Amino acid sequence: MRIENNKIDGRLGIVRVDSEGNQVRETHSFSDGPVADSLGADVTVLARIESGDFAGQIVGLREKNVSAFAFHEGIHDDFVIECVGWKNQR
């Protein structure tokens, strides 16, 4: 995979996948946030920018038991619970 640092800024709408496979729309803040592309076959996209100048940019992913997310603000209790749910599914 390739990570491009300092790519996105601002408060942006994202679509992410929860631990049950449902799409969830949220807004998160990014400050010089990275995006990912050129993903390997085993990588699952968990979050993308929904619209605007950065639409489609990947900001969350998982490969096996490792997850990575670009946003750093707005992480809430429900999202942390979902992360535990992903772990328990493995």
C-alpha positions as protocol buffer text, in pm:
chain_id: "A"
residue {
  index: 1
  type: MET
  ca { x: 0 y: 0 z: 0 }
}
residue {
  index: 2
  type: ARG
  ca { x: 103 y: 359 z: -42 }
}
residue {
  index: 3
  type: ILE
  ca { x: 34 y: 632 z: 214 }
}
residue {
  index: 4
  type: GLU
  ca { x: 36 y: 996 z: 111 }
}
residue {
  index: 5
  type: ASN
  ca { x: 89 y: 1223 z: 412 }
}
residue {
  index: 6
  type: ASN
  ca { x: -42 y: 1578 z: 456 }
}
residue {
  index: 7
  type: LYS
  ca { x: -311 y: 1523 z: 192 }
}
residue {
  index: 8
  type: ILE
  ca { x: -640 y: 1631 z: 353 }
}
residue {
  index: 9
  type: ASP
  ca { x: -750 y: 1909 z: 586 }
}
residue {
  index: 10
  type: GLY
  ca { x: -1077 y: 2021 z: 732 }
}
residue {
  index: 11
  type: ARG
  ca { x: -1395 y: 1891 z: 882 }
}
residue {
  index: 12
  type: LEU
  ca { x: -1514 y: 1634 z: 628 }
}
residue {
  index: 13
  type: GLY
  ca { x: -1797 y: 1388 z: 589 }
}
residue {
  index: 14
  type: ILE
  ca { x: -1693 y: 1026 z: 575 }
}
residue {
  index: 15
  type: VAL
  ca { x: -1864 y: 695 z: 515 }
}
residue {
  index: 16
  type: ARG
  ca { x: -1724 y: 415 z: 727 }
}
residue {
  index: 17
  type: VAL
  ca { x: -1813 y: 51 z: 777 }
}
residue {
  index: 18
  type: ASP
  ca { x: -1915 y: -56 z: 1126 }
}
residue {
  index: 19
  type: SER
  ca { x: -1837 y: -395 z: 1282 }
}
residue {
  index: 20
  type: GLU
  ca { x: -2161 y: -540 z: 1137 }
}
residue {
  index: 21
  type: GLY
  ca { x: -2084 y: -424 z: 782 }
}
residue {
  index: 22
  type: ASN
  ca { x: -2326 y: -129 z: 782 }
}
residue {
  index: 23
  type: GLN
  ca { x: -2231 y: 205 z: 628 }
}
residue {
  index: 24
  type: VAL
  ca { x: -2224 y: 487 z: 881 }
}
residue {
  index: 25
  type: ARG
  ca { x: -2201 y: 856 z: 782 }
}
residue {
  index: 26
  type: GLU
  ca { x: -2006 y: 1081 z: 1017 }
}
residue {
  index: 27
  type: THR
  ca { x: -1807 y: 1402 z: 1020 }
}
residue {
  index: 28
  type: HIS
  ca { x: -1447 y: 1406 z: 1137 }
}
residue {
  index: 29
  type: SER
  ca { x: -1168 y: 1661 z: 1154 }
}
residue {
  index: 30
  type: PHE
  ca { x: -845 y: 1610 z: 966 }
}
residue {
  index: 31
  type: SER
  ca { x: -524 y: 1809 z: 1004 }
}
residue {
  index: 32
  type: ASP
  ca { x: -269 y: 1730 z: 735 }
}
residue {
  index: 33
  type: GLY
  ca { x: -424 y: 1384 z: 729 }
}
residue {
  index: 34
  type: PRO
  ca { x: -284 y: 1093 z: 531 }
}
residue {
  index: 35
  type: VAL
  ca { x: -471 y: 891 z: 270 }
}
residue {
  index: 36
  type: ALA
  ca { x: -403 y: 541 z: 142 }
}
residue {
  index: 37
  type: ASP
  ca { x: -404 y: 395 z: -208 }
}
residue {
  index: 38
  type: SER
  ca { x: -249 y: 110 z: -405 }
}
residue {
  index: 39
  type: LEU
  ca { x: -396 y: -130 z: -151 }
}
residue {
  index: 40
  type: GLY
  ca { x: -307 y: -497 z: -139 }
}
residue {
  index: 41
  type: ALA
  ca { x: -561 y: -771 z: -204 }
}
residue {
  index: 42
  type: ASP
  ca { x: -609 y: -846 z: 168 }
}
residue {
  index: 43
  type: VAL
  ca { x: -690 y: -488 z: 269 }
}
residue {
  index: 44
  type: THR
  ca { x: -1047 y: -393 z: 358 }
}
residue {
  index: 45
  type: VAL
  ca { x: -1147 y: -27 z: 319 }
}
residue {
  index: 46
  type: LEU
  ca { x: -1326 y: 88 z: 634 }
}
residue {
  index: 47
  type: ALA
  ca { x: -1366 y: 462 z: 571 }
}
residue {
  index: 48
  type: ARG
  ca { x: -1367 y: 701 z: 273 }
}
residue {
  index: 49
  type: ILE
  ca { x: -1428 y: 1073 z: 231 }
}
residue {
  index: 50
  type: GLU
  ca { x: -1786 y: 1103 z: 109 }
}
residue {
  index: 51
  type: SER
  ca { x: -1784 y: 1412 z: -112 }
}
residue {
  index: 52
  type: GLY
  ca { x: -1609 y: 1734 z: -207 }
}
residue {
  index: 53
  type: ASP
  ca { x: -1250 y: 1788 z: -315 }
}
residue {
  index: 54
  type: PHE
  ca { x: -1131 y: 1474 z: -135 }
}
residue {
  index: 55
  type: ALA
  ca { x: -1421 y: 1244 z: -232 }
}
residue {
  index: 56
  type: GLY
  ca { x: -1325 y: 881 z: -243 }
}
residue {
  index: 57
  type: GLN
  ca { x: -997 y: 921 z: -55 }
}
residue {
  index: 58
  type: ILE
  ca { x: -937 y: 625 z: 178 }
}
residue {
  index: 59
  type: VAL
  ca { x: -900 y: 728 z: 543 }
}
residue {
  index: 60
  type: GLY
  ca { x: -961 y: 397 z: 719 }
}
residue {
  index: 61
  type: LEU
  ca { x: -853 y: 42 z: 644 }
}
residue {
  index: 62
  type: ARG
  ca { x: -790 y: -297 z: 794 }
}
residue {
  index: 63
  type: GLU
  ca { x: -558 y: -582 z: 705 }
}
residue {
  index: 64
  type: LYS
  ca { x: -602 y: -897 z: 914 }
}
residue {
  index: 65
  type: ASN
  ca { x: -598 y: -774 z: 1276 }
}
residue {
  index: 66
  type: VAL
  ca { x: -451 y: -427 z: 1216 }
}
residue {
  index: 67
  type: SER
  ca { x: -671 y: -121 z: 1156 }
}
residue {
  index: 68
  type: ALA
  ca { x: -555 y: 230 z: 1064 }
}
residue {
  index: 69
  type: PHE
  ca { x: -753 y: 554 z: 1049 }
}
residue {
  index: 70
  type: ALA
  ca { x: -648 y: 904 z: 942 }
}
residue {
  index: 71
  type: PHE
  ca { x: -895 y: 1104 z: 1149 }
}
residue {
  index: 72
  type: HIS
  ca { x: -805 y: 1189 z: 1503 }
}
residue {
  index: 73
  type: GLU
  ca { x: -1097 y: 1391 z: 1637 }
}
residue {
  index: 74
  type: GLY
  ca { x: -1453 y: 1277 z: 1690 }
}
residue {
  index: 75
  type: ILE
  ca { x: -1372 y: 921 z: 1790 }
}
residue {
  index: 76
  type: HIS
  ca { x: -1666 y: 836 z: 2010 }
}
residue {
  index: 77
  type: ASP
  ca { x: -1761 y: 554 z: 2246 }
}
residue {
  index: 78
  type: ASP
  ca { x: -1971 y: 366 z: 1988 }
}
residue {
  index: 79
  type: PHE
  ca { x: -1678 y: 355 z: 1747 }
}
residue {
  index: 80
  type: VAL
  ca { x: -1442 y: 220 z: 2015 }
}
residue {
  index: 81
  type: ILE
  ca { x: -1701 y: -47 z: 2098 }
}
residue {
  index: 82
  type: GLU
  ca { x: -1710 y: -142 z: 1729 }
}
residue {
  index: 83
  type: CYS
  ca { x: -1331 y: -180 z: 1728 }
}
residue {
  index: 84
  type: VAL
  ca { x: -1364 y: -424 z: 2016 }
}
residue {
  index: 85
  type: GLY
  ca { x: -1634 y: -604 z: 1816 }
}
residue {
  index: 86
  type: TRP
  ca { x: -1397 y: -641 z: 1519 }
}
residue {
  index: 87
  type: LYS
  ca { x: -1132 y: -782 z: 1751 }
}
residue {
  index: 88
  type: ASN
  ca { x: -1377 y: -1034 z: 1897 }
}
residue {
  index: 89
  type: GLN
  ca { x: -1475 y: -1154 z: 1548 }
}
residue {
  index: 90
  type: ARG
  ca { x: -1120 y: -1273 z: 1482 }
}
